[in-house]
Amino acid sequence: MIRRGFWLTAGAVSGIWGYRRVAAVGRRVSASLTPGGTLKLTDTRAGTRSASRRARRGAVTLARETYRFTRDVREGMELYMARHPAPAGSTLSTDRTTHHDAHPEDGH
């Protein structure tokens, strides 16, 4: 179970990191292909407002994507549990009858 949690976390982190990298490269390519794609900010307050707006938008997008990811994982687990019902009993129970002889004839 811990291994699954590790890989789930590693996948989520690498997916988000990869998505952000690809989005950044896409924005750069798009800006270079668009005529007049480079924006020059002359007012520092406008730049600060723009940066905070982008940060807010990024946080909202990240939250939305995280919610969608967790919803997909839950749906997948529901499908898995529907197809693989729980075993009838615990395999660690001690009430089973064993065929082990506590006192063998040879003494070992």
N, C-alpha and C positions, 0 to 999 in steps of 0.2 A: 504494500500500500504506500509506503514511504517512497519507493522507487517511482511509482506512478505519479505521485505528487511532485516529485523532483522534475520528472520529464514534462509534466503538464506546465509547471512554472517555467522551466527552461524554454519550452516551446512558445509560451505566451510572451516571454521577454524577448526572445529572438524574433518572433513574428512582429511584434510592435516596433522593435529596433529596426528590422529590415524594412517594414512599411514606411517608417519615417525617413529612412535613407533614400528609398526609391522615390518617395514623394518630393524630397529635396532635390534630387537629381532631375526629376521631371519638371520642377519649377524652373531650375536653371536652364534646362534645354528649351523650355517653352519661352523663357525670357530672351534667350539668344536668337530664337527663330522669329520672334515677333519684332517688327520694325519699331524702333524706339523702346525696346523692351527694358532698358535699364532706367530705373527711376532714381532721380537725384533729389534728396530731401534737403531743402534749404533751412527749414524751420526745425530746430531740435525738439520743440514740443510736439510738433506733428509726427516726428520720428518716434518719440517716446509713446505717444498715443497709439500710433500704428503698431509698434512692437507689443504694447500691452494688449491690443485688440487681437493680434495674431496669437499671442500666448493664450489668451482666453479661448479663442477659437480652437487652438490646438488641444487645450485641456478638455474642452467639451467633446471634441472629436475622439480623443483618447478614451474618455469615459464612455461614450456611446459604443465604440468598438469593443471595449472591455465587457460591457453589458451584453452585447451581441455574442461575443465569444463564450461567456459563461452560460448564456441561454442555449447555445448550440451544444455545449458540453452536457448540460442537464438533459436536453432532449436525447442526445446520444446515449447517456447512461440509462434513461428510461427505456429506450429501445433495447439496450443490452440486457437490462434486468427482465424485460418482458420475454426475451428469447432464451434467457438462461436463468431459470428459477433457482432459488436457493436450495442447497442440498437438504435432505430430509433431517439429518441430525449432525451433531458435532462429531468430528473425527477424533477429538481429544477426550471423549468421555471415558471414564474408568469403569463403567458398569457393564462393559462387555465381558463375555466369557472368553478367556484365553486358553490356548492349548499348551501353555508353558508349564512345565513341571517344576515346581519350586524346589523339590528335593529329588534330583535325578539319581539313578542307581549308582553311577560312577562317582558321585560326590562333587562334580564340577558344575 
